[in-house]
Amino acid sequence: MEPNSAGSVQYDRWNESNINMNVEASQSTVMRFYYRVCVSSTGIAMKTAGALAALVSIYIIGYVTGYYIHRC
């Protein structure tokens, strides 16, 4: 009886040297743009600035609307 020979799996294919590990070079221009705008630190800063601008604009719209509604 052979120990663990029926259930063993060999991963020899991971030892090959032709695997391309340079992910950044193989990405398309769209994916690099997505990473820069949505994931990187520049993207996080853009999201924060956009959220702040949205909150300020909602505040201004509410202030102006409330002013004109309660003016009379």
DSSP file (Angstrom, degrees, kcal/mol; ACC not computed):
  #  RESIDUE AA STRUCTURE BP1 BP2  ACC     N-H-->O    O-->H-N    N-H-->O    O-->H-N    TCO  KAPPA ALPHA  PHI   PSI    X-CA   Y-CA   Z-CA
    1    1 A M              0   0    0      0, 0.0     0, 0.0     0, 0.0     0, 0.0   0.000 360.0 360.0 360.0 131.0    0.0    0.0    0.0
    2    2 A E    >   -     0   0    0      1,-0.0     3,-0.6     2,-0.0     2,-0.5  -0.779 360.0-123.4 -94.9 130.2    1.4    3.4   -1.0
    3    3 A P  T 3  S-     0   0    0      0, 0.0    -1,-0.0     0, 0.0     0, 0.0  -0.602  80.2 -24.4 -78.2 123.5    1.0    6.2    1.5
    4    4 A N  T 3  S+     0   0    0     -2,-0.5     4,-0.4     1,-0.1    -2,-0.0   0.668  96.3 123.8  56.2  23.9   -0.8    9.3    0.1
    5    5 A S  S <  S+     0   0    0     -3,-0.6     3,-0.2     2,-0.2    -1,-0.1   0.817  70.0  51.4 -83.3 -28.9    0.1    8.6   -3.5
    6    6 A A  S    S+     0   0    0     -4,-0.3    -1,-0.2     1,-0.2    -2,-0.0   0.843 117.3  38.0 -75.4 -32.3   -3.5    8.5   -4.8
    7    7 A G  S    S+     0   0    0      2,-0.0     2,-0.2     0, 0.0    -1,-0.2   0.405  91.4 109.1 -99.7   2.1   -4.4   11.9   -3.3
    8    8 A S        -     0   0    0     -4,-0.4     2,-0.4    -3,-0.2    -3,-0.0  -0.570  48.1-163.3 -85.1 144.6   -1.1   13.7   -3.9
    9    9 A V        -     0   0    0     -2,-0.2     2,-0.4     2,-0.0    -2,-0.0  -0.987   8.0-146.4-126.5 133.3   -0.9   16.5   -6.5
   10   10 A Q        -     0   0    0     -2,-0.4     2,-0.3     1,-0.1     3,-0.2  -0.849   4.3-161.5-102.9 136.3    2.3   17.8   -7.9
   11   11 A Y    >   +     0   0    0     -2,-0.4     3,-1.0     1,-0.2     4,-0.3  -0.453  38.2 140.7-110.5  56.9    2.6   21.5   -8.9
   12   12 A D  G >   +     0   0    0     -2,-0.3     3,-1.4     1,-0.2     4,-0.2   0.769  61.3  70.7 -69.9 -24.9    5.6   21.3  -11.1
   13   13 A R  G >  S+     0   0    0      1,-0.3     3,-1.0    -3,-0.2    -1,-0.2   0.742  89.1  62.3 -68.1 -20.5    4.1   23.8  -13.6
   14   14 A W  G <  S+     0   0    0     -3,-1.0    -1,-0.3     1,-0.2    -2,-0.2   0.645  93.9  64.4 -76.4 -13.8    4.7   26.6  -11.0
   15   15 A N  G <  S+     0   0    0     -3,-1.4    -1,-0.2    -4,-0.3    -2,-0.2   0.458  76.5 113.6 -88.2   0.0    8.4   26.0  -11.2
   16   16 A E    X   -     0   0    0     -3,-1.0     3,-0.5    -4,-0.2    -3,-0.0  -0.397  64.3-140.8 -71.7 150.6    8.6   27.0  -14.8
   17   17 A S  T 3  S+     0   0    0      1,-0.2    -1,-0.1    -2,-0.1    -3,-0.0   0.439  86.6  78.9 -93.0   0.4   10.6   30.2  -15.6
   18   18 A N  T 3   +     0   0    0      2,-0.1     2,-0.5     0, 0.0    -1,-0.2   0.226  60.8 119.4 -95.2  16.1    8.3   31.5  -18.3
   19   19 A I    <   -     0   0    0     -3,-0.5     2,-0.8    -5,-0.1    -5,-0.0  -0.694  62.9-134.3 -82.2 128.1    5.6   32.9  -16.0
   20   20 A N        +     0   0    0     -2,-0.5    -2,-0.1     1,-0.2    -1,-0.0  -0.742  30.5 170.7 -87.2 110.0    5.2   36.6  -16.4
   21   21 A M        +     0   0    0     -2,-0.8     2,-1.6     1,-0.1     3,-0.2   0.412  49.1 102.7 -97.9   0.2    5.1   38.3  -13.0
   22   22 A N     >  +     0   0    0      1,-0.2     4,-0.9     2,-0.1    -1,-0.1  -0.638  41.5 164.7 -85.6  85.1    5.3   41.8  -14.3
   23   23 A V  H  >  +     0   0    0     -2,-1.6     4,-0.6     1,-0.2     3,-0.3   0.872  67.3  57.6 -73.0 -38.4    1.7   42.7  -13.9
   24   24 A E  H >4 S+     0   0    0      1,-0.2     3,-0.6    -3,-0.2    -1,-0.2   0.869 107.0  48.2 -63.4 -37.8    2.1   46.5  -14.2
   25   25 A A  H 34 S+     0   0    0      1,-0.2    -1,-0.2    -3,-0.0    -2,-0.2   0.787 110.2  52.0 -74.1 -26.7    3.7   46.2  -17.7
   26   26 A S  H 3< S+     0   0    0     -4,-0.9    -1,-0.2    -3,-0.3    -2,-0.2   0.495  88.2 102.8 -89.9  -2.4    1.0   43.8  -19.0
   27   27 A Q  S << S-     0   0    0     -3,-0.6     2,-0.0    -4,-0.6    -3,-0.0  -0.475  73.2-115.3 -81.3 152.4   -2.0   46.0  -18.0
   28   28 A S     >  -     0   0    0     -2,-0.1     4,-2.0     1,-0.1     5,-0.2  -0.272  27.8-105.5 -78.1 170.0   -3.9   48.1  -20.5
   29   29 A T  H  > S+     0   0    0      1,-0.2     4,-2.3     2,-0.2     5,-0.2   0.861 120.4  54.7 -64.5 -36.3   -4.0   51.8  -20.5
   30   30 A V  H  > S+     0   0    0      2,-0.2     4,-2.6     1,-0.2    -1,-0.2   0.905 108.1  48.2 -65.7 -41.7   -7.6   51.7  -19.2
   31   31 A M  H  > S+     0   0    0      2,-0.2     4,-2.5     1,-0.2    -1,-0.2   0.879 111.1  50.4 -68.4 -36.9   -6.6   49.6  -16.2
   32   32 A R  H  X S+     0   0    0     -4,-2.0     4,-2.3     2,-0.2    -2,-0.2   0.907 112.1  48.0 -65.5 -40.2   -3.7   51.8  -15.4
   33   33 A F  H  X S+     0   0    0     -4,-2.3     4,-2.5     2,-0.2     5,-0.3   0.913 111.5  50.4 -64.0 -43.1   -6.0   54.8  -15.5
   34   34 A Y  H  X>S+     0   0    0     -4,-2.6     4,-2.9     1,-0.2     5,-0.6   0.921 111.2  48.8 -59.8 -45.2   -8.5   53.0  -13.3
   35   35 A Y  I  X>S+     0   0    0     -4,-2.5     5,-2.5     1,-0.2     4,-1.6   0.922 113.4  46.5 -62.8 -43.2   -5.8   52.1  -10.8
   36   36 A R  I  <5S+     0   0    0     -4,-2.3     7,-0.5     3,-0.2    -1,-0.2   0.891 121.0  36.8 -66.5 -39.3   -4.5   55.7  -10.7
   37   37 A V  I  <5S+     0   0    0     -4,-2.5    -2,-0.2    -5,-0.2    -1,-0.2   0.829 130.6  24.2 -84.8 -33.1   -8.0   57.3  -10.3
   38   38 A C  I  <5S+     0   0    0     -4,-2.9    -3,-0.2    -5,-0.3    -2,-0.2   0.740 129.3  24.6-108.4 -26.0   -9.8   54.8   -8.1
   39   39 A V  I  <<S+     0   0    0     -4,-1.6    -3,-0.2    -5,-0.6    -4,-0.1   0.800  97.5  78.5-114.7 -38.9   -7.3   52.8   -6.1
   40   40 A S  S  ><S-     0   0    0     -5,-2.5     4,-2.1     1,-0.1     5,-0.2   0.003  93.8 -94.6 -71.2 178.9   -4.0   54.7   -5.6
   41   41 A S  H  > S+     0   0    0      1,-0.2     4,-2.1     2,-0.2     5,-0.1   0.830 127.4  55.9 -65.8 -30.8   -3.4   57.5   -3.1
   42   42 A T  H  > S+     0   0    0      2,-0.2     4,-2.2     1,-0.2    -1,-0.2   0.907 107.6  49.6 -64.4 -40.7   -4.2   60.0   -5.8
   43   43 A G  H  > S+     0   0    0     -7,-0.5     4,-2.4    -8,-0.2    -2,-0.2   0.882 109.0  50.9 -64.8 -39.5   -7.6   58.3   -6.3
   44   44 A I  H  X S+     0   0    0     -4,-2.1     4,-2.3     2,-0.2    -1,-0.2   0.902 110.6  49.4 -66.4 -39.7   -8.3   58.4   -2.6
   45   45 A A  H  X S+     0   0    0     -4,-2.1     4,-2.5     2,-0.2    -2,-0.2   0.890 110.9  50.3 -65.0 -38.5   -7.5   62.1   -2.5
   46   46 A M  H  X S+     0   0    0     -4,-2.2     4,-2.5     2,-0.2    -2,-0.2   0.901 110.3  49.6 -66.3 -40.1   -9.8   62.7   -5.6
   47   47 A K  H  X S+     0   0    0     -4,-2.4     4,-2.4     2,-0.2    -2,-0.2   0.910 111.7  48.7 -63.8 -41.6  -12.6   60.8   -3.9
   48   48 A T  H  X S+     0   0    0     -4,-2.3     4,-2.3     2,-0.2    -2,-0.2   0.920 112.7  47.2 -64.4 -44.1  -12.2   62.8   -0.7
   49   49 A A  H  X S+     0   0    0     -4,-2.5     4,-2.4     1,-0.2    -2,-0.2   0.892 112.5  50.3 -65.3 -39.0  -12.2   66.1   -2.6
   50   50 A G  H  X S+     0   0    0     -4,-2.5     4,-2.2     2,-0.2    -2,-0.2   0.900 110.8  48.5 -65.4 -41.1  -15.3   65.0   -4.6
   51   51 A A  H  X S+     0   0    0     -4,-2.4     4,-2.3     2,-0.2    -2,-0.2   0.905 112.4  48.9 -65.8 -40.6  -17.2   64.1   -1.5
   52   52 A L  H  X S+     0   0    0     -4,-2.3     4,-2.3     2,-0.2    -2,-0.2   0.911 111.4  49.3 -64.7 -42.1  -16.3   67.4    0.2
   53   53 A A  H  X S+     0   0    0     -4,-2.4     4,-2.4     1,-0.2    -2,-0.2   0.888 110.8  51.0 -64.2 -38.8  -17.4   69.3   -2.9
   54   54 A A  H  X S+     0   0    0     -4,-2.2     4,-2.2     2,-0.2    -2,-0.2   0.913 111.0  48.0 -65.2 -42.0  -20.7   67.4   -3.0
   55   55 A L  H  X S+     0   0    0     -4,-2.3     4,-2.2     2,-0.2    -2,-0.2   0.907 112.5  48.3 -65.9 -41.0  -21.4   68.1    0.6
   56   56 A V  H  X S+     0   0    0     -4,-2.3     4,-2.5     2,-0.2    -2,-0.2   0.909 111.8  49.6 -65.8 -41.5  -20.6   71.8    0.2
   57   57 A S  H  X S+     0   0    0     -4,-2.4     4,-2.5     2,-0.2    -2,-0.2   0.893 111.0  49.1 -66.7 -37.7  -22.8   72.1   -2.9
   58   58 A I  H  X S+     0   0    0     -4,-2.2     4,-2.5     2,-0.2    -1,-0.2   0.901 111.2  50.8 -65.7 -39.4  -25.7   70.4   -1.1
   59   59 A Y  H  X S+     0   0    0     -4,-2.2     4,-2.4     2,-0.2    -2,-0.2   0.922 111.8  46.8 -62.1 -44.1  -25.2   72.7    1.9
   60   60 A I  H  X S+     0   0    0     -4,-2.5     4,-2.6     2,-0.2     5,-0.2   0.915 112.4  49.6 -66.1 -42.7  -25.3   75.8   -0.4
   61   61 A I  H  X S+     0   0    0     -4,-2.5     4,-2.5     1,-0.2    -1,-0.2   0.919 113.1  47.4 -62.2 -42.5  -28.3   74.6   -2.3
   62   62 A G  H  X S+     0   0    0     -4,-2.5     4,-2.5     2,-0.2    -2,-0.2   0.885 111.9  50.0 -65.4 -38.7  -30.2   73.9    1.0
   63   63 A Y  H  X S+     0   0    0     -4,-2.4     4,-2.2     2,-0.2    -2,-0.2   0.936 113.7  44.3 -65.3 -46.6  -29.2   77.3    2.3
   64   64 A V  H  X S+     0   0    0     -4,-2.6     4,-2.2     2,-0.2     5,-0.2   0.912 115.0  48.9 -65.8 -42.5  -30.4   79.2   -0.8
   65   65 A T  H  X S+     0   0    0     -4,-2.5     4,-2.2    -5,-0.2    -2,-0.2   0.928 112.6  47.8 -62.9 -45.1  -33.6   77.2   -0.9
   66   66 A G  H  X S+     0   0    0     -4,-2.5     4,-2.2     1,-0.2    -1,-0.2   0.863 109.7  54.0 -64.5 -35.4  -34.3   77.7    2.7
   67   67 A Y  H  < S+     0   0    0     -4,-2.2     4,-0.4     1,-0.2    -1,-0.2   0.941 112.7  41.9 -63.3 -47.3  -33.6   81.4    2.4
   68   68 A Y  H  < S+     0   0    0     -4,-2.2     4,-0.4     1,-0.2     3,-0.2   0.814 115.3  50.3 -73.0 -29.3  -36.1   81.8   -0.5
   69   69 A I  H  < S+     0   0    0     -4,-2.2     3,-0.4    -5,-0.2    -1,-0.2   0.914 117.7  37.5 -73.0 -42.1  -38.8   79.6    1.1
   70   70 A H  S  < S+     0   0    0     -4,-2.2    -1,-0.2    -5,-0.2    -2,-0.2   0.339  93.2  90.3 -94.3   7.3  -38.7   81.4    4.5
   71   71 A R              0   0    0     -4,-0.4    -1,-0.2     1,-0.2    -2,-0.1   0.873 360.0 360.0 -70.7 -36.9  -38.3   84.9    3.1
   72   72 A C              0   0    0     -3,-0.4    -1,-0.2    -4,-0.4    -2,-0.1   0.489 360.0 360.0 -78.4 360.0  -42.0   85.6    2.9
